[in-house]
Amino acid sequence: MAELSTKVGEPQEKLPSRLPTLTGSRVIPALFVFLFHANGEAFFASQDFTAKYTSVVYQGGWAALTFFFVLSGFVLTWGVRPADGATGFWRRRICKIYPNHLFTGVAGVLLVLLLTANTSVFGGQEPTGGTIIRHLLLIQSWSPDWMVRTAINPPAWSLSCEVLFYLLFPLFYAGIRRIRPERLWAWFAGVASLACVVVPVVAATVIPHKDPIPGMGFSLEQFWFMVQFPPTRGIEFVLGMLLARIVITRRRLPISIGGAVALLVGAYAAAPLFPVVVSNNAILLIPMCLLIARMAVHDWEGRTTWFSGKLMVRLGEITFAFYLWHQIVLMYGDYLLGNKSYSTPVGILVVLLLFGVSLALGTLLYTYWEMPIMRKFGTPRRWRKQQALEPVVTVPPAGKDGPTELKRAS
């Protein structure tokens, strides 16, 4: 396909190029991912505190992944540029994710070689040449082998999913853009049913259960299918794309931002009551989608929130680099500290220390590696010469089918 954006002569309306509330909101799921993985290092000697800590952060670890995949589809659809070719899109996405992946992957391999007593967080096996190649090519999540997917830098498995989404984005976008605005919610409901109904049913009835994961309630095979298999996570990415089109085309949202927050909190509290194949994703997916859409509306209308402040936006921008560093810091920080469990106050201090190290490394990576590469290679020279560039998308004329809440948007 030649382009990703609107056709000449179609009604157009400028969208804000920045979404500060959505950017700042990335901090919360990133924090939950860190706390979830910190729980795996067993820093706390008290079983009672560990149980309470786990009950708070466990669900958030799964929810954060869903949030990021939905958000990825949303912001990429929102930010389609005029006459943006597929190759230009792919170029920017490669420049965005691959240098950070390569940097932290090299760090992971070096730590494996230097700290041979702790060669892997799972099982103590050195990664083979084939595993390293899979990680370099970002195809590790296609392997059913747990050790392949979690070697070197475990969180990088999600980039393997993102690569698939990026490759298919031009095709997905071409199809979704052809959906009539009044049918977008029906399409959203149909795709959401795949994630909320079909995937859990298949996981429970079709996927083998022969290798149970201690303390998680499902098998290695189910974990791969539900959590790390790229086509499965692609459903959430497509939902994010549909959500963006719903907001862009001014479809009415069924709930306020306060209602979306309340619904998400309620779903989070209720999720542990359901089987893990449901609570892992299905319970929280719709509330998160509604919240993402509502936050985008707030940004479009120019409203400010706690997440849209300068500090939160800055931290949100750093979250990708932070995400790629955090488990390396947890794994090898725990190793260098002697793989100990501590009293609760000391354990909290250790977690805070490792969080600070992860944040510092993420800030350095973002500031001196990610952003310089994006500025130099992520944007074609002809675009860099433009003083300002805002995405332009098709928006139907406001009518009785569209909401009144966006009339202030310019």
RODO-2510 file (C-alpha; in nm, 4 decimals, decimal comma):
residues 410
     n   res          X          Y          Z
     1     m     0,0000     0,0000     0,0000
     2     a     0,1304     0,3421    -0,0898
     3     e     0,0192     0,5424     0,2119
     4     l    -0,1303     0,5104     0,5566
     5     s    -0,3165     0,8364     0,5879
     6     t    -0,6115     1,0155     0,4328
     7     k    -0,6866     1,0599     0,0655
     8     v    -0,6730     1,4000    -0,0993
     9     g    -1,0108     1,5734    -0,0901
    10     e    -1,1449     1,3900     0,2169
    11     p    -1,2643     1,6059     0,5079
    12     q    -0,9732     1,6473     0,7454
    13     e    -0,9224     1,7680     1,1002
    14     k    -0,6024     1,8087     1,2939
    15     l    -0,5543     1,6027     1,6048
    16     p    -0,3138     1,6977     1,8820
    17     s     0,0221     1,5397     1,8068
    18     r     0,0873     1,4796     2,1762
    19     l    -0,1271     1,2925     2,4248
    20     p     0,0158     1,3958     2,7630
    21     t    -0,2386     1,2165     2,9810
    22     l    -0,1917     0,8895     2,7953
    23     t     0,1865     0,9340     2,8047
    24     g     0,1915     1,0021     3,1771
    25     s    -0,0462     0,7143     3,2483
    26     r     0,2211     0,4703     3,1294
    27     v     0,3957     0,5169     3,4637
    28     i     0,1391     0,3152     3,6605
    29     p     0,1517    -0,0069     3,4531
    30     a     0,5319     0,0220     3,4318
    31     l     0,5450     0,0399     3,8113
    32     f     0,3194    -0,2645     3,8417
    33     v     0,5430    -0,4634     3,6059
    34     f     0,8456    -0,3743     3,8189
    35     l     0,6717    -0,4695     4,1446
    36     f     0,5412    -0,7920     3,9875
    37     h     0,8910    -0,9004     3,8852
    38     a     1,0400    -0,7829     4,2151
    39     n     0,8020    -1,0266     4,3832
    40     g     0,9708    -1,3073     4,1906
    41     e     1,3053    -1,2315     4,3570
    42     a     1,1663    -1,3162     4,7055
    43     f     1,3112    -1,0146     4,8855
    44     f     1,0813    -1,0504     5,1878
    45     a     1,1345    -1,3130     5,4568
    46     s     0,7886    -1,2617     5,6073
    47     q     0,5406    -1,4962     5,4440
    48     d     0,2518    -1,2854     5,5695
    49     f     0,3866    -0,9674     5,4084
    50     t     0,4753    -1,1559     5,0898
    51     a     0,1179    -1,2843     5,0632
    52     k    -0,0225    -0,9322     5,1044
    53     y     0,2294    -0,7859     4,8615
    54     t     0,1486    -1,0537     4,6047
    55     s    -0,2252    -0,9969     4,6372
    56     v    -0,1756    -0,6288     4,5517
    57     v     0,0705    -0,6497     4,2604
    58     y     0,0038    -0,9898     4,1026
    59     q    -0,2977    -0,8872     3,8970
    60     g    -0,1282    -0,5625     3,8007
    61     g     0,1545    -0,7451     3,6281
    62     w    -0,0835    -0,9088     3,3819
    63     a    -0,2986    -0,5972     3,3454
    64     a     0,0029    -0,3828     3,2591
    65     l     0,0859    -0,5982     2,9579
    66     t    -0,2669    -0,5642     2,8266
    67     f    -0,2589    -0,1881     2,8808
    68     f     0,0626    -0,1483     2,6830
    69     f    -0,0520    -0,3616     2,3888
    70     v    -0,3837    -0,1763     2,3613
    71     l    -0,2074     0,1585     2,4012
    72     s     0,0407     0,0661     2,1287
    73     g    -0,2356     0,0099     1,8742
    74     f    -0,4115     0,3266     1,9862
    75     v    -0,1202     0,5709     1,9652
    76     l     0,0104     0,4336     1,6352
    77     t    -0,3320     0,4751     1,4756
    78     w    -0,3705     0,8201     1,6290
    79     g    -0,0311     0,9326     1,5028
    80     v    -0,0523     0,8290     1,1366
    81     r     0,1173     1,1033     0,9344
    82     p     0,0032     1,2558     0,6033
    83     a     0,1153     1,0456     0,3068
    84     d     0,3043     0,8213     0,5473
    85     g     0,4271     0,5185     0,3576
    86     a     0,4585     0,1782     0,5127
    87     t     0,8382     0,1914     0,4823
    88     g     0,8488     0,5230     0,6684
    89     f     0,6332     0,3772     0,9441
    90     w     0,8510     0,0669     0,9737
    91     r     1,1650     0,2789     0,9777
    92     r     1,0459     0,4806     1,2774
    93     r     0,9326     0,1753     1,4702
    94     i     1,2657    -0,0039     1,4144
    95     c     1,4545     0,3057     1,5306
    96     k     1,2294     0,3256     1,8339
    97     i     1,2589    -0,0275     1,9698
    98     y     1,5606    -0,2014     1,8213
    99     p     1,8506     0,0152     1,9476
   100     n     1,7212    -0,0102     2,3064
   101     h     1,6694    -0,3832     2,2656
   102     l     2,0202    -0,4269     2,1268
   103     f     2,1804    -0,2196     2,4034
   104     t     2,0066    -0,3986     2,6901
   105     g     2,0453    -0,7361     2,5153
   106     v     2,4226    -0,6910     2,4927
   107     a     2,4233    -0,5936     2,8597
   108     g     2,2275    -0,9088     2,9389
   109     v     2,4690    -1,1327     2,7469
   110     l     2,7702    -0,9705     2,9156
   111     l     2,6171    -1,0243     3,2577
   112     v     2,5485    -1,3871     3,1715
   113     l     2,9140    -1,4326     3,0769
   114     l     3,0513    -1,2405     3,3748
   115     l     2,8206    -1,3828     3,6399
   116     t     2,8320    -1,7490     3,5425
   117     a     2,6784    -1,8617     3,8724
   118     n     2,3576    -1,6850     3,7759
   119     t     2,3534    -1,7319     3,4005
   120     s     1,9752    -1,7120     3,3779
   121     v     1,6954    -1,6085     3,6061
   122     f     1,5186    -1,9320     3,5089
   123     g     1,7106    -2,2543     3,5468
   124     g     2,0753    -2,1459     3,5357
   125     q     2,1300    -2,2291     3,1679
   126     e     2,3529    -2,0258     2,9402
   127     p     2,1706    -1,9064     2,6265
   128     t     2,2753    -2,0953     2,3156
   129     g     2,3766    -1,9362     1,9867
   130     g     2,0332    -2,0154     1,8452
   131     t     1,8632    -1,8422     2,1373
   132     i     2,0813    -1,5334     2,0951
   133     i     1,9969    -1,5212     1,7236
   134     r     1,6245    -1,5471     1,7984
   135     h     1,6554    -1,2546     2,0378
   136     l     1,8564    -1,0513     1,7886
   137     l     1,5843    -1,1098     1,5277
   138     l     1,3073    -1,0535     1,7844
   139     i     1,1356    -1,3818     1,7099
   140     q     1,1825    -1,5414     2,0529
   141     s     0,8117    -1,5305     2,1433
   142     w     0,7313    -1,7669     1,8588
   143     s     0,9215    -2,0441     2,0386
   144     p     0,7221    -2,2706     2,2731
   145     d     1,0416    -2,3172     2,4783
   146     w     1,0205    -2,1159     2,8016
   147     m     1,4005    -2,0916     2,8248
   148     v     1,4254    -1,9405     2,4772
   149     r     1,1609    -1,6751     2,5447
   150     t     1,2968    -1,5690     2,8830
   151     a     1,6712    -1,5805     2,8161
   152     i     1,9077    -1,2802     2,8214
   153     n     1,6494    -1,0095     2,8970
   154     p     1,3109    -1,1672     2,9742
   155     p     1,0849    -0,8613     2,9140
   156     a     1,2080    -0,8357     2,5546
   157     w     0,9603    -1,1098     2,4598
   158     s     0,6967    -0,8365     2,4241
   159     l     0,9029    -0,6693     2,1504
   160     s     0,8778    -0,9932     1,9563
   161     c     0,5003    -0,9413     1,9615
   162     e     0,5298    -0,5748     1,8683
   163     v     0,7375    -0,6591     1,5612
   164     l     0,4486    -0,8674     1,4269
   165     f     0,2057    -0,5841     1,4977
   166     y     0,4271    -0,3308     1,3197
   167     l     0,4648    -0,5516     1,0146
   168     l     0,0882    -0,5929     0,9866
   169     f    -0,0084    -0,2388     1,0869
   170     p    -0,0391    -0,1003     0,7303
   171     l    -0,2719    -0,3882     0,6406
   172     f    -0,4742    -0,3545     0,9609
   173     y    -0,4985     0,0214     0,9204
   174     a    -0,6200    -0,0027     0,5614
   175     g    -0,8982    -0,2363     0,6709
   176     i    -1,0004    -0,0511     0,9863
   177     r    -1,0102     0,2842     0,8080
   178     r    -1,2734     0,1426     0,5724
   179     i    -1,5103     0,0562     0,8570
   180     r    -1,8029     0,2968     0,8663
   181     p    -1,7919     0,5040     1,1874
   182     e    -2,1322     0,3877     1,3072
   183     r    -2,0100     0,0257     1,2902
   184     l    -1,6867     0,0719     1,4837
   185     w    -1,8360    -0,0220     1,8212
   186     a    -1,9785    -0,3416     1,6741
   187     w    -1,6354    -0,4318     1,5386
   188     f    -1,4813    -0,3493     1,8756
   189     a    -1,7277    -0,5828     2,0497
   190     g    -1,6533    -0,8626     1,8051
   191     v    -1,2754    -0,8360     1,8429
   192     a    -1,3047    -0,7980     2,2218
   193     s    -1,5043    -1,1221     2,2366
   194     l    -1,2041    -1,3024     2,0882
   195     a    -0,9855    -1,1888     2,3782
   196     c    -1,2473    -1,2182     2,6520
   197     v    -1,4191    -1,5408     2,5468
   198     v    -1,2429    -1,7360     2,2730
   199     v    -0,8877    -1,7148     2,4079
   200     p    -0,9816    -1,8248     2,7645
   201     v    -1,1974    -2,1093     2,6324
   202     v    -0,9202    -2,2338     2,4026
   203     a    -0,6653    -2,2036     2,6839
   204     a    -0,8853    -2,4008     2,9210
   205     t    -1,0016    -2,6736     2,6837
   206     v    -0,7535    -2,7109     2,3974
   207     i    -0,4073    -2,6072     2,5185
   208     p    -0,2224    -2,8844     2,7076
   209     h    -0,1817    -2,8504     3,0855
   210     k     0,1118    -3,0874     3,1360
   211     d     0,3672    -2,8412     3,2802
   212     p     0,2024    -2,6387     3,5611
   213     i     0,3826    -2,3238     3,6756
   214     p     0,4054    -2,3192     4,0572
   215     g     0,1925    -2,0465     4,2116
   216     m     0,0414    -1,9241     3,8858
   217     g    -0,2504    -2,1579     3,8290
   218     f    -0,1791    -2,2448     3,4682
   219     s     0,0680    -2,4464     3,2647
   220     l     0,3702    -2,3408     3,0637
   221     e     0,1747    -2,4167     2,7493
   222     q    -0,1199    -2,2011     2,8593
   223     f     0,1188    -1,9253     2,9640
   224     w     0,2749    -1,9184     2,6193
   225     f    -0,0604    -1,9153     2,4408
   226     m    -0,2251    -1,6535     2,6628
   227     v     0,0653    -1,4264     2,7561
   228     q     0,3522    -1,4480     2,5074
   229     f     0,2153    -1,5828     2,1787
   230     p     0,2214    -1,2890     1,9317
   231     p    -0,1084    -1,3598     1,7471
   232     t    -0,2965    -1,3791     2,0783
   233     r    -0,1596    -1,0447     2,1981
   234     g    -0,2316    -0,9010     1,8547
   235     i    -0,6019    -0,9003     1,9441
   236     e    -0,5338    -0,6284     2,2032
   237     f    -0,3313    -0,4275     1,9534
   238     v    -0,6206    -0,4334     1,7059
   239     l    -0,8586    -0,3279     1,9841
   240     g    -0,6348    -0,0272     2,0427
   241     m    -0,6534     0,0616     1,6734
   242     l    -1,0317     0,0382     1,6759
   243     l    -1,0467     0,2523     1,9904
   244     a    -0,8416     0,5231     1,8218
   245     r    -1,0787     0,5283     1,5262
   246     i    -1,3759     0,5400     1,7660
   247     v    -1,2347     0,8523     1,9318
   248     i    -1,1159     1,0124     1,6065
   249     t    -1,4539     0,9657     1,4387
   250     r    -1,6349     1,1083     1,7413
   251     r    -1,8282     0,8033     1,8453
   252     r    -1,9965     0,8470     2,1804
   253     l    -1,8183     0,6817     2,4726
   254     p    -2,0509     0,4983     2,7141
   255     i    -1,8768     0,6079     3,0352
   256     s    -1,6997     0,9047     3,1936
   257     i    -1,3345     0,8972     3,2945
   258     g    -1,4359     0,8638     3,6593
   259     g    -1,6663     0,5780     3,5731
   260     a    -1,3905     0,4074     3,3739
   261     v    -1,1520     0,4350     3,6701
   262     a    -1,4152     0,2977     3,9082
   263     l    -1,4929     0,0106     3,6706
   264     l    -1,1229    -0,0740     3,6376
   265     v    -1,0666    -0,0680     4,0145
   266     g    -1,3704    -0,2889     4,0670
   267     a    -1,2561    -0,5341     3,8001
   268     y    -0,9070    -0,5411     3,9526
   269     a    -1,0507    -0,6287     4,2936
   270     a    -1,2821    -0,8942     4,1503
   271     a    -1,0330    -1,0590     3,9126
   272     p    -0,8806    -1,3005     4,1702
   273     l    -1,2273    -1,4540     4,2181
   274     f    -1,2207    -1,5937     3,8628
   275     p    -1,0168    -1,8775     3,7081
   276     v    -0,6732    -1,7600     3,5992
   277     v    -0,7504    -1,8096     3,2292
   278     v    -1,0155    -1,5386     3,2726
   279     s    -0,8579    -1,3137     3,5349
   280     n    -0,5292    -1,3022     3,3430
   281     n    -0,6762    -1,0650     3,0863
   282     a    -1,0471    -1,0852     3,0116
   283     i    -1,1793    -0,9200     3,3288
   284     l    -0,9679    -0,6050     3,2981
   285     l    -0,9525    -0,5614     2,9207
   286     i    -1,2737    -0,3656     2,8576
   287     p    -1,2329    -0,1269     3,1551
   288     m    -0,8782    -0,0486     3,0419
   289     c    -0,9919     0,0146     2,6857
   290     l    -1,2608     0,2560     2,8031
   291     l    -1,0128     0,4377     3,0259
   292     i    -0,7597     0,4757     2,7440
   293     a    -1,0276     0,6199     2,5144
   294     r    -1,1467     0,8606     2,7834
   295     m    -0,7949     0,9843     2,8583
   296     a    -0,7426     1,0501     2,4866
   297     v    -1,0636     1,2559     2,4800
   298     h    -0,9332     1,4590     2,7736
   299     d    -0,6110     1,5261     2,5836
   300     w    -0,7995     1,6237     2,2685
   301     e    -1,0153     1,8661     2,4632
   302     g    -0,7085     2,0200     2,6238
   303     r    -0,8037     1,9202     2,9771
   304     t    -0,5313     1,8679     3,2345
   305     t    -0,5022     1,5730     3,4683
   306     w    -0,2516     1,4551     3,7242
   307     f    -0,0960     1,2365     3,4526
   308     s    -0,0515     1,5278     3,2112
   309     g     0,1925     1,7174     3,4358
   310     k     0,5499     1,7633     3,3152
   311     l     0,7017     1,5148     3,5605
   312     m     0,4540     1,2367     3,4798
   313     v     0,4866     1,2931     3,1051
   314     r     0,8654     1,2784     3,1332
   315     l     0,8492     0,9584     3,3356
   316     g     0,6015     0,8168     3,0837
   317     e     0,8453     0,8844     2,8022
   318     i     1,1148     0,6931     2,9881
   319     t     0,9017     0,3856     3,0591
   320     f     1,0114     0,1896     2,7517
   321     a     1,3801     0,2190     2,8422
   322     f     1,2939     0,1543     3,2072
   323     y     1,0980    -0,1568     3,1087
   324     l     1,3938    -0,3040     2,9210
   325     w     1,6303    -0,2443     3,2131
   326     h     1,4190    -0,3307     3,5132
   327     q     1,4391    -0,7112     3,5224
   328     i     1,8096    -0,7123     3,4450
   329     v     1,8558    -0,4874     3,7477
   330     l     1,6300    -0,7057     3,9630
   331     m     1,7925    -1,0340     3,8575
   332     y     2,1538    -0,9316     3,8937
   333     g     2,0950    -0,6860     4,1741
   334     d     1,9499    -0,9732     4,3757
   335     y     2,2468    -1,1904     4,2795
   336     l     2,5068    -0,9289     4,3773
   337     l     2,3277    -0,8744     4,7080
   338     g     2,3575    -1,2462     4,7826
   339     n     2,0098    -1,3729     4,6831
   340     k     1,8858    -1,2978     5,0339
   341     s     1,5459    -1,2488     5,1882
   342     y     1,5152    -0,9584     5,4282
   343     s     1,3006    -0,8212     5,7047
   344     t     1,0102    -0,6234     5,5665
   345     p     1,1606    -0,2736     5,6171
   346     v     1,4959    -0,3766     5,4684
   347     g     1,3250    -0,5603     5,1820
   348     i     1,1274    -0,2465     5,0976
   349     l     1,4508    -0,0450     5,0929
   350     v     1,6128    -0,3016     4,8613
   351     v     1,3170    -0,2843     4,6218
   352     l     1,3313     0,0971     4,6283
   353     l     1,7070     0,0886     4,5641
   354     l     1,6689    -0,1389     4,2629
   355     f     1,3784     0,0701     4,1363
   356     g     1,6003     0,3777     4,1554
   357     v     1,8783     0,2024     3,9655
   358     s     1,6322     0,0893     3,6964
   359     l     1,4915     0,4405     3,6648
   360     a     1,8380     0,5945     3,6431
   361     l     1,9505     0,3491     3,3741
   362     g     1,6235     0,4004     3,1866
   363     t     1,6682     0,7772     3,1970
   364     l     2,0238     0,7532     3,0658
   365     l     1,9230     0,5120     2,7898
   366     y     1,6322     0,7318     2,6841
   367     t     1,8269     1,0577     2,6942
   368     y     2,1591     0,9574     2,5408
   369     w     2,0656     0,6621     2,3186
   370     e     1,6971     0,6322     2,2305
   371     m     1,6205     0,9969     2,1556
   372     p     1,9401     1,0828     1,9625
   373     i     1,8838     0,7782     1,7400
   374     m     1,5193     0,8705     1,6845
   375     r     1,6099     1,2293     1,5966
   376     k     1,8849     1,1292     1,3549
   377     f     1,7450     0,8195     1,1892
   378     g     1,3767     0,7901     1,2816
   379     t     1,2494     1,0765     1,0691
   380     p     1,3316     1,1399     0,7018
   381     r     1,5334     1,4552     0,6358
   382     r     1,2504     1,6254     0,4467
   383     w     1,0280     1,5954     0,7552
   384     r     1,2990     1,7203     0,9913
   385     k     1,3115     2,0437     0,7876
   386     q     0,9469     2,1159     0,8600
   387     q     0,8904     2,3489     1,1530
   388     a     0,5881     2,1582     1,2756
   389     l     0,4216     1,8365     1,1797
   390     e     0,0877     1,7175     1,3147
   391     p    -0,0927     1,4025     1,2037
   392     v    -0,3984     1,4540     0,9862
   393     v    -0,6765     1,1968     0,9844
   394     t    -1,0191     1,1606     0,8345
   395     v    -1,2941     1,2869     1,0615
   396     p    -1,6558     1,2887     0,9437
   397     p    -1,8512     1,6093     0,9832
   398     a    -2,0050     1,6460     1,3269
   399     g    -2,3614     1,5317     1,3192
   400     k    -2,6275     1,3723     1,5273
   401     d    -2,4290     1,0467     1,5341
   402     g    -2,1274     1,2161     1,6921
   403     p    -2,0840     1,3285     2,0504
   404     t    -2,0970     1,6919     2,1548
   405     e    -1,8112     1,6473     2,4001
   406     l    -1,5392     1,7160     2,1403
   407     k    -1,6776     2,0334     1,9892
   408     r    -1,4015     2,2387     2,1476
   409     a    -1,1344     2,0451     1,9606
   410     s    -0,9648     2,2400     1,6848
***
